[in-house]
Amino acid sequence: MKPIYGNSVLVKDGKVEQALRKFKKKVMESGLLQDLRDRETYEKPTTARKKKKAAAKNRHRKELAKQSLPKKLY
């Protein structure tokens, strides 16, 4: 049996639905679909920088919220 490379899965005993779920999971984890969506339209470099900076701000805000003490519940 040959080794399987890339985003491919084996269909065992005719279980196509299970193989399809595994394939979709592999594709999502590899980021292939997101990369294709990003390349569909041109994004100006300034817009890309703004998006990256906004995402970094959101990550930082989320990290700070996770570290803060919970609100008093009385």
Secondary structure, DSSP 8 states (H G I E B T S, - for coil): -----SS-----TT-HHHHHHHHHHHHHHHTHHHHHHHHHS---HHHHHHHHHHHHHHHHHHHHHHHS------
